[in-house]
Amino acid sequence: MSGQAFVERLKQRFGSGIRGAQLEALDPWIEVAPEALVEVCTYLRDQPDLRFTMLNCITAVDYFEPDPKKAAKVGWEPHLELVYHLWSFQNKASLVLKVMLPRWKGDVPGELPEVPSVAGVWSTANWHEREVYDLSGVWFVGHPDLRRILCPEDWVGHPLRKDYEMPLEYHGIRGR
Amino acid sequence: MAIGADDPRIIEFDVRTDEMLVNMGPQHPSTHGVLRLVLRTDGEVVSEVTPHIGYLHRCAEKIGENLTPKQWIPYTDRMDYLAGMNMNLGWALTVEKLMRLEIPEKARHLRVIIAELGRIASHLVGMGAYGLDLGTFSPFLYAFREREKILDLFELACGARLTYSYLTIGGATHDLPPGWLKKCEQFLDQFVPVIDEYHALLTTNAIFVRRTAGIGVLPAAMAIDYGCTGPVLRGSGVDHDLRRDVEERYTEMYDGYAFEVICQRNGHYPKDHDYPPVPSQAVLGDCWHRFYVRMLEVVQSVDLVRQAIDRYSTARGPHAVPVKLNEKLPKGEAYLETEAPRGQMGFYIVGDGSPIPWRARARSSCFCNLSVLPEICRGCLIADVPAIVGSLDIVMGEIDR
Protein backbone atom coordinates (compact mmCIF):
# COMPACT_ATOMS: atom_id res chain seq x y z
CA MET A 1 0.00 0.00 0.00
CA SER A 2 1.42 3.38 -0.94
CA GLY A 3 1.89 5.98 1.74
CA GLN A 4 -0.72 8.29 0.28
CA ALA A 5 -3.35 5.54 0.00
CA PHE A 6 -2.65 4.48 3.57
CA VAL A 7 -3.11 8.01 4.90
CA GLU A 8 -6.36 8.34 2.91
CA ARG A 9 -7.63 5.11 4.40
CA LEU A 10 -6.88 6.29 7.94
CA LYS A 11 -8.46 9.68 7.19
CA GLN A 12 -11.60 7.99 5.93
CA ARG A 13 -11.78 5.88 9.05
CA PHE A 14 -10.92 8.52 11.65
CA GLY A 15 -11.75 11.85 9.98
CA SER A 16 -10.25 14.72 11.94
CA GLY A 17 -8.40 12.22 14.18
CA ILE A 18 -5.71 12.19 11.50
CA ARG A 19 -4.32 15.71 11.30
CA GLY A 20 -1.86 15.32 8.48
CA ALA A 21 1.16 13.48 7.22
CA GLN A 22 4.68 14.12 6.04
CA LEU A 23 5.48 11.51 3.42
CA GLU A 24 8.65 13.11 2.01
CA ALA A 25 10.54 12.85 5.30
CA LEU A 26 13.36 10.35 5.82
CA ASP A 27 11.01 8.36 8.04
CA PRO A 28 7.52 9.33 6.79
CA TRP A 29 5.14 10.14 9.63
CA ILE A 30 1.46 10.65 10.32
CA GLU A 31 0.13 13.18 12.78
CA VAL A 32 -2.64 11.97 15.07
CA ALA A 33 -4.88 14.10 17.26
CA PRO A 34 -4.32 13.33 20.96
CA GLU A 35 -7.99 12.47 21.54
CA ALA A 36 -7.97 9.88 18.73
CA LEU A 37 -4.63 8.31 19.66
CA VAL A 38 -5.83 5.21 21.51
CA GLU A 39 -8.45 4.47 18.88
CA VAL A 40 -5.96 4.83 16.01
CA CYS A 41 -3.35 2.69 17.79
CA THR A 42 -5.85 -0.06 18.56
CA TYR A 43 -6.93 -0.04 14.91
CA LEU A 44 -3.32 -0.23 13.68
CA ARG A 45 -2.60 -3.11 16.04
CA ASP A 46 -5.72 -5.16 15.35
CA GLN A 47 -6.47 -4.76 11.64
CA PRO A 48 -5.70 -8.15 10.04
CA ASP A 49 -3.79 -6.56 7.14
CA LEU A 50 -1.76 -4.15 9.31
CA ARG A 51 -0.99 -5.80 12.65
CA PHE A 52 1.43 -3.25 14.08
CA THR A 53 1.90 -5.49 17.09
CA MET A 54 5.13 -3.98 18.39
CA LEU A 55 5.80 -0.54 19.76
CA ASN A 56 9.50 0.14 19.42
CA CYS A 57 9.90 3.48 21.05
CA ILE A 58 8.17 6.57 22.39
CA THR A 59 10.18 9.78 22.26
CA ALA A 60 9.30 13.30 23.30
CA VAL A 61 10.99 16.20 21.53
CA ASP A 62 10.77 19.63 23.10
CA TYR A 63 10.64 22.42 20.54
CA PHE A 64 11.53 25.49 22.52
CA GLU A 65 14.37 27.94 22.05
CA PRO A 66 15.25 29.74 25.29
CA ASP A 67 17.36 32.35 23.49
CA PRO A 68 14.90 35.01 22.17
CA LYS A 69 17.30 36.06 19.37
CA LYS A 70 17.52 32.53 18.01
CA ALA A 71 13.82 31.88 18.70
CA ALA A 72 12.84 34.52 16.13
CA LYS A 73 14.59 32.51 13.40
CA VAL A 74 13.71 28.89 14.17
CA GLY A 75 10.54 28.75 12.08
CA TRP A 76 8.29 26.89 14.51
CA GLU A 77 6.05 27.76 17.42
CA PRO A 78 7.11 26.27 20.78
CA HIS A 79 5.52 22.85 21.22
CA LEU A 80 6.16 19.27 22.30
CA GLU A 81 6.20 16.35 19.92
CA LEU A 82 5.57 12.75 20.87
CA VAL A 83 6.98 10.28 18.35
CA TYR A 84 5.77 6.67 18.30
CA HIS A 85 7.75 4.11 16.30
CA LEU A 86 5.70 1.02 15.45
CA TRP A 87 6.60 -2.24 13.80
CA SER A 88 4.56 -4.90 12.04
CA PHE A 89 6.07 -8.39 11.97
CA GLN A 90 3.50 -9.52 9.44
CA ASN A 91 4.31 -6.88 6.81
CA LYS A 92 7.88 -6.20 7.92
CA ALA A 93 6.99 -2.55 7.94
CA SER A 94 7.54 0.32 10.33
CA LEU A 95 5.31 3.30 10.96
CA VAL A 96 5.87 6.61 12.70
CA LEU A 97 3.06 8.43 14.49
CA LYS A 98 3.37 11.90 15.91
CA VAL A 99 1.26 13.74 18.43
CA MET A 100 1.68 17.50 18.82
CA LEU A 101 1.13 18.92 22.29
CA PRO A 102 1.41 22.35 23.85
CA ARG A 103 4.46 22.70 26.10
CA TRP A 104 2.24 23.36 29.11
CA LYS A 105 -1.42 22.60 29.66
CA GLY A 106 -3.39 25.80 29.10
CA ASP A 107 -0.04 27.62 28.70
CA VAL A 108 0.43 27.66 32.46
CA PRO A 109 4.11 26.84 33.12
CA GLY A 110 4.37 23.81 35.36
CA GLU A 111 1.04 22.30 34.28
CA LEU A 112 1.99 19.17 32.33
CA PRO A 113 0.34 18.65 28.94
CA GLU A 114 -1.95 15.64 28.78
CA VAL A 115 -2.20 12.82 26.28
CA PRO A 116 -4.04 9.49 26.52
CA SER A 117 -1.87 6.53 27.48
CA VAL A 118 -1.40 3.66 25.03
CA ALA A 119 -0.20 1.29 27.77
CA GLY A 120 -3.42 -0.65 27.24
CA VAL A 121 -2.58 -1.17 23.58
CA TRP A 122 1.09 -2.17 23.92
CA SER A 123 2.61 -3.08 27.29
CA THR A 124 5.93 -1.59 26.10
CA ALA A 125 4.31 1.80 26.50
CA ASN A 126 4.05 1.33 30.27
CA TRP A 127 7.74 1.95 30.96
CA HIS A 128 8.32 4.17 27.96
CA GLU A 129 5.56 6.55 29.05
CA ARG A 130 6.97 6.61 32.55
CA GLU A 131 10.31 7.57 31.06
CA VAL A 132 8.79 10.32 28.92
CA TYR A 133 6.87 11.63 31.93
CA ASP A 134 10.04 11.56 34.02
CA LEU A 135 12.43 13.18 31.56
CA SER A 136 10.19 15.29 29.33
CA GLY A 137 7.18 16.07 31.47
CA VAL A 138 4.09 14.71 29.71
CA TRP A 139 1.12 13.45 31.68
CA PHE A 140 -0.31 10.21 30.27
CA VAL A 141 -3.98 10.00 31.18
CA GLY A 142 -5.09 6.46 31.98
CA HIS A 143 -1.59 5.10 32.64
CA PRO A 144 -1.78 2.36 35.31
CA ASP A 145 1.22 3.52 37.35
CA LEU A 146 2.62 6.85 36.21
CA ARG A 147 5.62 7.72 38.37
CA ARG A 148 9.23 8.60 37.75
CA ILE A 149 11.37 5.72 36.53
CA LEU A 150 14.96 6.91 35.98
CA CYS A 151 15.21 9.96 38.22
CA PRO A 152 14.59 9.69 41.98
CA GLU A 153 10.97 10.18 43.08
CA ASP A 154 11.73 13.53 44.72
CA TRP A 155 13.50 15.00 41.70
CA VAL A 156 12.24 18.40 40.62
CA GLY A 157 11.66 19.21 36.97
CA HIS A 158 12.00 17.31 33.73
CA PRO A 159 15.60 17.25 32.46
CA LEU A 160 14.92 16.92 28.74
CA ARG A 161 12.88 20.12 28.63
CA LYS A 162 14.92 22.78 26.87
CA ASP A 163 14.30 25.30 29.63
CA TYR A 164 15.32 22.87 32.38
CA GLU A 165 17.83 24.17 34.89
CA MET A 166 20.16 21.86 36.74
CA PRO A 167 19.47 21.99 40.48
CA LEU A 168 22.12 23.75 42.57
CA GLU A 169 21.99 21.04 45.18
CA TYR A 170 20.39 17.66 45.71
CA HIS A 171 20.52 16.07 49.18
CA GLY A 172 23.86 17.70 49.88
CA ILE A 173 25.33 16.84 46.47
CA ARG A 174 26.48 19.91 44.61
CA GLY A 175 25.10 20.34 41.10
CA ARG A 176 26.24 22.76 38.37
CA MET B 1 -12.45 -41.11 61.05
CA ALA B 2 -12.50 -37.77 59.31
CA ILE B 3 -10.32 -35.01 60.68
CA GLY B 4 -11.88 -31.57 60.79
CA ALA B 5 -9.98 -28.36 60.32
CA ASP B 6 -10.44 -27.51 63.99
CA ASP B 7 -8.97 -30.79 65.17
CA PRO B 8 -6.30 -30.04 67.82
CA ARG B 9 -3.99 -32.59 66.20
CA ILE B 10 -3.49 -30.31 63.22
CA ILE B 11 -0.93 -27.92 64.55
CA GLU B 12 -0.30 -26.24 61.18
CA PHE B 13 -3.74 -24.77 61.37
CA ASP B 14 -2.52 -21.93 63.50
CA VAL B 15 0.71 -21.36 61.66
CA ARG B 16 -0.24 -18.51 59.40
CA THR B 17 2.13 -17.37 56.64
CA ASP B 18 2.07 -13.70 55.97
CA GLU B 19 3.13 -11.97 52.81
CA MET B 20 6.57 -10.50 53.12
CA LEU B 21 8.34 -7.83 51.11
CA VAL B 22 11.89 -8.82 50.30
CA ASN B 23 14.28 -6.24 48.93
CA MET B 24 16.79 -7.60 46.43
CA GLY B 25 19.51 -5.22 45.37
CA PRO B 26 20.64 -2.68 44.31
CA GLN B 27 23.91 -4.12 45.59
CA HIS B 28 23.29 -7.75 44.90
CA PRO B 29 25.75 -9.81 42.91
CA SER B 30 23.14 -11.57 40.83
CA THR B 31 21.29 -8.48 39.70
CA HIS B 32 23.95 -7.59 37.13
CA GLY B 33 24.80 -4.15 38.34
CA VAL B 34 22.51 -1.90 40.26
CA LEU B 35 19.04 -3.31 39.77
CA ARG B 36 16.69 -3.31 42.72
CA LEU B 37 13.81 -5.76 42.86
CA VAL B 38 11.12 -5.67 45.48
CA LEU B 39 9.62 -9.14 45.84
CA ARG B 40 6.27 -9.78 47.45
CA THR B 41 6.64 -13.30 48.74
CA ASP B 42 4.45 -15.86 50.40
CA GLY B 43 6.94 -18.31 51.87
CA GLU B 44 9.21 -19.25 49.01
CA VAL B 45 6.73 -18.25 46.30
CA VAL B 46 7.01 -14.87 44.67
CA SER B 47 3.66 -13.29 43.96
CA GLU B 48 4.86 -9.96 42.64
CA VAL B 49 8.12 -8.44 41.44
CA THR B 50 8.62 -4.69 41.11
CA PRO B 51 11.86 -3.58 39.45
CA HIS B 52 13.29 -0.21 40.46
CA ILE B 53 15.84 1.17 38.06
CA GLY B 54 17.71 4.41 37.52
CA TYR B 55 20.68 3.93 39.87
CA LEU B 56 23.05 4.38 36.94
CA HIS B 57 21.13 7.17 35.25
CA ARG B 58 23.37 9.83 33.71
CA CYS B 59 20.85 11.41 31.34
CA ALA B 60 23.02 10.60 28.35
CA GLU B 61 20.29 11.99 26.09
CA LYS B 62 20.67 15.44 27.62
CA ILE B 63 24.43 15.23 27.12
CA GLY B 64 23.76 14.23 23.51
CA GLU B 65 21.87 17.49 22.97
CA ASN B 66 24.99 19.44 23.88
CA LEU B 67 27.61 17.59 21.85
CA THR B 68 28.16 16.89 18.17
CA PRO B 69 27.30 13.32 17.13
CA LYS B 70 30.98 12.36 16.93
CA GLN B 71 31.58 13.66 20.42
CA TRP B 72 28.66 11.58 21.71
CA ILE B 73 30.17 8.31 20.49
CA PRO B 74 32.18 7.75 23.72
CA TYR B 75 28.92 8.12 25.65
CA THR B 76 27.31 5.35 23.61
CA ASP B 77 30.20 3.09 24.69
CA ARG B 78 29.09 3.53 28.24
CA MET B 79 25.52 2.43 27.59
CA ASP B 80 25.96 -1.27 26.95
CA TYR B 81 29.52 -1.38 28.23
CA LEU B 82 29.84 -5.06 27.40
CA ALA B 83 29.21 -4.39 23.71
CA GLY B 84 30.59 -0.91 23.18
CA MET B 85 31.38 -1.58 19.53
CA ASN B 86 27.76 -2.42 18.75
CA MET B 87 26.55 0.75 20.47
CA ASN B 88 29.01 2.87 18.44
CA LEU B 89 27.75 1.21 15.30
CA GLY B 90 24.08 1.92 16.05
CA TRP B 91 24.63 5.62 16.63
CA ALA B 92 27.02 5.95 13.67
CA LEU B 93 24.48 4.37 11.31
CA THR B 94 21.69 6.63 12.59
CA VAL B 95 23.73 9.77 12.03
CA GLU B 96 24.79 8.50 8.61
CA LYS B 97 21.13 7.93 7.79
CA LEU B 98 20.30 11.52 8.67
CA MET B 99 23.31 12.82 6.72
CA ARG B 100 22.55 10.45 3.83
CA LEU B 101 26.16 9.38 3.93
CA GLU B 102 27.31 6.29 2.03
CA ILE B 103 30.23 4.44 3.53
CA PRO B 104 32.91 2.61 1.51
CA GLU B 105 32.74 -1.13 0.99
CA LYS B 106 35.84 -1.79 3.06
CA ALA B 107 34.37 0.01 6.05
CA ARG B 108 31.20 -2.05 5.68
CA HIS B 109 33.03 -5.36 6.02
CA LEU B 110 35.28 -4.00 8.75
CA ARG B 111 32.16 -3.13 10.70
CA VAL B 112 30.78 -6.65 10.29
CA ILE B 113 34.02 -8.16 11.64
CA ILE B 114 34.06 -5.85 14.63
CA ALA B 115 30.34 -6.00 15.38
CA GLU B 116 30.23 -9.80 15.30
CA LEU B 117 33.34 -10.11 17.46
CA GLY B 118 31.61 -7.72 19.84
CA ARG B 119 28.59 -10.00 19.85
CA ILE B 120 30.75 -13.03 20.71
CA ALA B 121 32.46 -11.16 23.55
CA SER B 122 29.14 -9.94 24.90
CA HIS B 123 27.46 -13.35 24.76
CA LEU B 124 30.47 -14.88 26.50
CA VAL B 125 29.97 -12.56 29.44
CA GLY B 126 26.25 -13.27 29.34
CA MET B 127 26.96 -16.97 29.46
CA GLY B 128 29.65 -16.84 32.14
CA ALA B 129 27.71 -14.51 34.39
CA TYR B 130 24.64 -16.67 33.98
CA GLY B 131 26.58 -19.62 35.37
CA LEU B 132 27.60 -17.39 38.27
CA ASP B 133 23.95 -16.52 38.92
CA LEU B 134 23.11 -20.19 39.14
CA GLY B 135 25.94 -20.96 41.52
CA THR B 136 28.65 -22.36 39.28
CA PHE B 137 31.86 -20.41 39.11
CA SER B 138 34.01 -22.15 36.51
CA PRO B 139 32.11 -21.24 33.29
CA PHE B 140 32.74 -17.62 34.18
CA LEU B 141 36.50 -18.18 34.09
CA TYR B 142 36.33 -20.15 30.86
CA ALA B 143 34.21 -17.44 29.23
CA PHE B 144 36.53 -14.66 30.33
CA ARG B 145 39.58 -16.58 29.11
CA GLU B 146 38.20 -16.40 25.58
CA ARG B 147 36.76 -12.91 25.89
CA GLU B 148 40.19 -11.67 26.88
CA LYS B 149 41.50 -12.70 23.47
CA ILE B 150 38.79 -10.70 21.72
CA LEU B 151 39.64 -7.71 23.89
CA ASP B 152 43.28 -8.13 22.86
CA LEU B 153 42.19 -7.99 19.23
CA PHE B 154 40.13 -4.86 19.91
CA GLU B 155 43.07 -3.32 21.73
CA LEU B 156 45.25 -3.92 18.70
CA ALA B 157 42.67 -2.26 16.47
CA CYS B 158 41.86 0.81 18.54
CA GLY B 159 43.88 0.85 21.76
CA ALA B 160 40.98 0.40 24.16
CA ARG B 161 39.67 -2.70 25.85
CA LEU B 162 36.23 -1.69 27.07
CA THR B 163 35.11 1.70 25.78
CA TYR B 164 36.30 1.67 22.22
CA SER B 165 34.79 4.58 20.28
CA TYR B 166 36.20 2.73 17.30
CA LEU B 167 33.34 2.57 14.83
CA THR B 168 32.48 6.14 14.09
CA ILE B 169 30.46 8.26 11.72
CA GLY B 170 31.72 7.54 8.22
CA GLY B 171 33.40 4.21 9.01
CA ALA B 172 36.02 3.55 11.67
CA THR B 173 38.69 5.72 13.28
CA HIS B 174 41.57 3.58 11.98
CA ASP B 175 42.00 0.79 9.53
CA LEU B 176 42.84 -2.62 10.97
CA PRO B 177 46.60 -2.87 11.62
CA PRO B 178 48.78 -5.18 9.48
CA GLY B 179 48.64 -8.79 10.62
CA TRP B 180 45.40 -8.27 12.52
CA LEU B 181 43.32 -10.50 10.25
CA LYS B 182 45.75 -13.36 10.75
CA LYS B 183 45.55 -12.98 14.52
CA CYS B 184 41.77 -12.88 14.27
CA GLU B 185 41.68 -16.09 12.23
CA GLN B 186 43.99 -17.77 14.70
CA PHE B 187 41.62 -16.81 17.48
CA LEU B 188 38.61 -18.19 15.62
CA ASP B 189 40.38 -21.49 14.89
CA GLN B 190 41.24 -21.82 18.53
CA PHE B 191 37.83 -20.65 19.75
CA VAL B 192 35.50 -22.99 17.83
CA PRO B 193 36.58 -26.24 19.58
CA VAL B 194 36.28 -24.48 22.94
CA ILE B 195 32.54 -23.96 22.46
CA ASP B 196 32.05 -27.67 23.17
CA GLU B 197 33.49 -27.04 26.62
CA TYR B 198 30.78 -24.49 27.30
CA HIS B 199 28.11 -26.93 26.21
CA ALA B 200 29.58 -29.56 28.53
CA LEU B 201 29.81 -27.09 31.41
CA LEU B 202 26.37 -25.57 31.07
CA THR B 203 24.06 -26.40 28.17
CA THR B 204 23.91 -30.13 28.86
CA ASN B 205 24.74 -29.97 32.57
CA ALA B 206 21.94 -31.73 34.48
CA ILE B 207 21.88 -29.16 37.30
CA PHE B 208 21.87 -26.29 34.84
CA VAL B 209 19.02 -27.82 32.88
CA ARG B 210 16.96 -28.33 36.03
CA ARG B 211 17.56 -24.75 37.11
CA THR B 212 16.57 -23.24 33.74
CA ALA B 213 14.28 -25.58 31.78
CA GLY B 214 10.63 -24.67 32.15
CA ILE B 215 11.47 -21.63 34.30
CA GLY B 216 10.35 -18.11 33.39
CA VAL B 217 8.40 -19.08 30.31
CA LEU B 218 7.80 -16.09 28.06
CA PRO B 219 5.17 -16.74 25.37
CA ALA B 220 5.83 -15.16 21.97
CA ALA B 221 2.76 -12.91 22.07
CA MET B 222 3.77 -11.50 25.45
CA ALA B 223 7.34 -10.95 24.27
CA ILE B 224 6.06 -8.87 21.36
CA ASP B 225 3.56 -6.99 23.53
CA TYR B 226 6.37 -5.93 25.89
CA GLY B 227 8.72 -5.05 23.05
CA CYS B 228 11.25 -7.74 23.94
CA THR B 229 13.92 -8.16 21.29
CA GLY B 230 17.10 -10.01 20.51
CA PRO B 231 17.77 -13.44 22.03
CA VAL B 232 14.85 -12.93 24.44
CA LEU B 233 12.43 -12.64 21.52
CA ARG B 234 14.07 -15.37 19.46
CA GLY B 235 14.17 -17.65 22.49
CA SER B 236 10.38 -17.48 22.38
CA GLY B 237 10.43 -18.75 18.81
CA VAL B 238 9.88 -15.48 16.93
CA ASP B 239 11.81 -15.43 13.68
CA HIS B 240 13.04 -11.86 13.69
CA ASP B 241 16.52 -10.44 13.31
CA LEU B 242 17.28 -6.91 12.19
CA ARG B 243 20.38 -8.07 10.36
CA ARG B 244 18.06 -9.72 7.88
CA ASP B 245 14.78 -7.79 8.23
CA VAL B 246 14.03 -4.09 8.42
CA GLU B 247 16.04 -1.22 7.27
CA GLU B 248 18.21 -1.28 4.20
CA ARG B 249 20.82 1.01 5.68
CA TYR B 250 21.58 -1.69 8.24
CA THR B 251 20.79 -4.89 6.31
CA GLU B 252 22.99 -3.80 3.39
CA MET B 253 25.94 -4.27 5.74
CA TYR B 254 25.10 -7.97 5.73
CA ASP B 255 24.22 -8.11 2.03
CA GLY B 256 25.46 -11.33 0.49
CA TYR B 257 26.37 -12.91 3.82
CA ALA B 258 25.03 -16.41 4.35
CA PHE B 259 23.38 -16.79 7.75
CA GLU B 260 20.19 -18.10 9.21
CA VAL B 261 18.29 -16.42 12.02
CA ILE B 262 18.66 -18.50 15.18
CA CYS B 263 15.26 -19.47 16.52
CA GLN B 264 13.15 -22.57 16.85
CA ARG B 265 10.97 -23.22 13.82
CA ASN B 266 8.53 -26.16 13.80
CA GLY B 267 10.24 -27.53 16.89
CA HIS B 268 13.77 -27.42 15.46
CA TYR B 269 16.72 -25.09 15.52
CA PRO B 270 18.70 -24.53 12.30
CA LYS B 271 20.72 -27.62 11.53
CA ASP B 272 23.97 -26.26 10.12
CA HIS B 273 26.00 -26.54 13.31
CA ASP B 274 26.88 -29.34 15.64
CA TYR B 275 25.40 -28.72 19.05
CA PRO B 276 23.63 -30.66 21.80
CA PRO B 277 19.91 -31.43 21.47
CA VAL B 278 17.14 -29.63 23.35
CA PRO B 279 16.40 -31.42 26.65
CA SER B 280 12.91 -32.82 27.06
CA GLN B 281 12.12 -30.60 30.08
CA ALA B 282 12.70 -27.37 28.15
CA VAL B 283 9.68 -25.34 27.05
CA LEU B 284 9.94 -22.81 24.23
CA GLY B 285 10.45 -19.36 25.74
CA ASP B 286 12.02 -20.51 29.02
CA CYS B 287 15.40 -19.53 30.46
CA TRP B 288 17.12 -22.48 28.85
CA HIS B 289 16.02 -21.49 25.33
CA ARG B 290 17.13 -17.89 25.79
CA PHE B 291 20.53 -19.16 26.87
CA TYR B 292 20.68 -21.65 24.02
CA VAL B 293 19.89 -19.02 21.39
CA ARG B 294 22.85 -16.98 22.66
CA MET B 295 25.13 -19.99 22.48
CA LEU B 296 24.11 -20.70 18.89
CA GLU B 297 24.52 -17.06 17.96
CA VAL B 298 28.13 -17.26 19.09
CA VAL B 299 28.74 -20.08 16.59
CA GLN B 300 26.96 -18.11 13.90
CA SER B 301 28.95 -14.97 14.61
CA VAL B 302 32.19 -16.90 14.18
CA ASP B 303 30.92 -17.90 10.77
CA LEU B 304 30.00 -14.30 9.92
CA VAL B 305 33.42 -13.01 11.00
CA ARG B 306 35.07 -15.55 8.69
CA GLN B 307 32.92 -14.45 5.77
CA ALA B 308 33.63 -10.81 6.57
CA ILE B 309 37.40 -11.39 6.70
CA ASP B 310 37.27 -12.85 3.19
CA ARG B 311 35.37 -9.87 1.89
CA TYR B 312 37.39 -7.32 3.79
CA SER B 313 40.70 -8.59 2.46
CA THR B 314 39.58 -8.22 -1.14
CA ALA B 315 37.64 -4.96 -0.71
CA ARG B 316 39.10 -1.76 -2.07
CA GLY B 317 38.80 1.81 -0.99
CA PRO B 318 39.37 3.60 2.30
CA HIS B 319 38.21 2.41 5.73
CA ALA B 320 36.19 5.59 6.27
CA VAL B 321 34.92 8.73 4.62
CA PRO B 322 36.14 11.82 6.43
CA VAL B 323 33.51 13.51 8.55
CA LYS B 324 34.41 16.69 10.41
CA LEU B 325 33.93 16.81 14.14
CA ASN B 326 31.59 19.76 13.75
CA GLU B 327 29.97 18.69 10.48
CA LYS B 328 26.60 20.41 10.13
CA LEU B 329 23.60 18.12 10.43
CA PRO B 330 20.79 18.49 7.92
CA LYS B 331 17.33 19.44 9.12
CA GLY B 332 15.21 16.39 9.70
CA GLU B 333 15.01 13.34 11.84
CA ALA B 334 16.10 9.73 11.60
CA TYR B 335 15.40 6.61 13.62
CA LEU B 336 17.35 3.42 13.21
CA GLU B 337 17.51 0.19 15.16
CA THR B 338 20.36 -2.27 14.99
CA GLU B 339 20.68 -5.81 16.26
CA ALA B 340 22.92 -5.38 19.27
CA PRO B 341 23.82 -8.52 21.25
CA ARG B 342 21.09 -7.85 23.82
CA GLY B 343 18.36 -6.87 21.39
CA GLN B 344 17.32 -4.00 19.21
CA MET B 345 19.20 -0.87 20.10
CA GLY B 346 17.51 2.13 18.55
CA PHE B 347 18.80 5.64 18.13
CA TYR B 348 16.78 8.66 17.14
CA ILE B 349 18.30 11.94 16.07
CA VAL B 350 16.71 15.28 15.22
CA GLY B 351 18.91 17.67 13.27
CA ASP B 352 18.24 21.40 13.02
CA GLY B 353 20.97 22.55 10.62
CA SER B 354 23.60 23.10 13.31
CA PRO B 355 26.39 20.62 14.17
CA ILE B 356 24.67 19.72 17.44
CA PRO B 357 21.54 17.55 17.33
CA TRP B 358 18.34 19.05 18.63
CA ARG B 359 17.48 15.72 20.19
CA ALA B 360 19.41 12.50 20.66
CA ARG B 361 17.48 9.51 21.90
CA ALA B 362 18.58 6.00 22.75
CA ARG B 363 15.99 3.26 22.79
CA SER B 364 17.37 0.57 25.02
CA SER B 365 16.75 -3.09 24.34
CA CYS B 366 17.34 -4.21 27.94
CA PHE B 367 14.87 -1.57 29.15
CA CYS B 368 12.05 -3.36 27.33
CA ASN B 369 13.42 -6.83 28.08
CA LEU B 370 13.45 -6.04 31.78
CA SER B 371 9.93 -4.62 31.75
CA VAL B 372 8.55 -8.10 31.14
CA LEU B 373 10.14 -9.41 34.36
CA PRO B 374 7.07 -8.87 36.63
CA GLU B 375 5.01 -10.96 34.21
CA ILE B 376 7.32 -13.96 33.93
CA CYS B 377 8.30 -14.01 37.63
CA ARG B 378 4.75 -14.28 38.89
CA GLY B 379 4.39 -17.47 40.91
CA CYS B 380 8.03 -18.56 40.69
CA LEU B 381 10.32 -19.40 43.62
CA ILE B 382 12.70 -16.84 45.09
CA ALA B 383 15.67 -18.90 43.92
CA ASP B 384 14.34 -18.73 40.37
CA VAL B 385 14.36 -14.93 40.28
CA PRO B 386 18.15 -14.69 39.70
CA ALA B 387 17.82 -17.42 37.08
CA ILE B 388 15.19 -15.42 35.21
CA VAL B 389 16.96 -12.06 35.54
CA GLY B 390 20.18 -13.69 34.36
CA SER B 391 18.49 -15.24 31.34
CA LEU B 392 17.33 -11.79 30.21
CA ASP B 393 21.03 -10.79 30.21
CA ILE B 394 20.58 -7.16 31.12
CA VAL B 395 23.19 -4.44 31.39
CA MET B 396 22.16 -1.61 33.68
CA GLY B 397 24.31 0.95 31.89
CA GLU B 398 22.05 0.58 28.90
CA ILE B 399 18.78 0.53 30.83
CA ASP B 400 19.52 3.64 32.85
CA ARG B 401 21.53 5.48 30.21
Boltz contact constraints between the chains, C-beta under 6 A:
constraints:
  - contact:
      token1: [A, 26]
      token2: [B, 332]
      max_distance: 6.0
  - contact:
      token1: [A, 26]
      token2: [B, 334]
      max_distance: 6.0
  - contact:
      token1: [A, 27]
      token2: [B, 335]
      max_distance: 6.0
  - contact:
      token1: [A, 53]
      token2: [B, 224]
      max_distance: 6.0
  - contact:
      token1: [A, 54]
      token2: [B, 224]
      max_distance: 6.0
  - contact:
      token1: [A, 55]
      token2: [B, 227]
      max_distance: 6.0
  - contact:
      token1: [A, 57]
      token2: [B, 346]
      max_distance: 6.0
  - contact:
      token1: [A, 57]
      token2: [B, 363]
      max_distance: 6.0
  - contact:
      token1: [A, 59]
      token2: [B, 348]
      max_distance: 6.0
  - contact:
      token1: [A, 59]
      token2: [B, 361]
      max_distance: 6.0
  - contact:
      token1: [A, 61]
      token2: [B, 350]
      max_distance: 6.0
  - contact:
      token1: [A, 61]
      token2: [B, 359]
      max_distance: 6.0
  - contact:
      token1: [A, 85]
      token2: [B, 335]
      max_distance: 6.0
  - contact:
      token1: [A, 92]
      token2: [B, 245]
      max_distance: 6.0
  - contact:
      token1: [A, 123]
      token2: [B, 225]
      max_distance: 6.0
  - contact:
      token1: [A, 123]
      token2: [B, 226]
      max_distance: 6.0
  - contact:
      token1: [A, 124]
      token2: [B, 226]
      max_distance: 6.0
  - contact:
      token1: [A, 124]
      token2: [B, 227]
      max_distance: 6.0
  - contact:
      token1: [A, 124]
      token2: [B, 368]
      max_distance: 6.0
  - contact:
      token1: [A, 127]
      token2: [B, 371]
      max_distance: 6.0
  - contact:
      token1: [A, 150]
      token2: [B, 54]
      max_distance: 6.0
  - contact:
      token1: [A, 150]
      token2: [B, 57]
      max_distance: 6.0
  - contact:
      token1: [A, 159]
      token2: [B, 59]
      max_distance: 6.0
  - contact:
      token1: [A, 159]
      token2: [B, 62]
      max_distance: 6.0
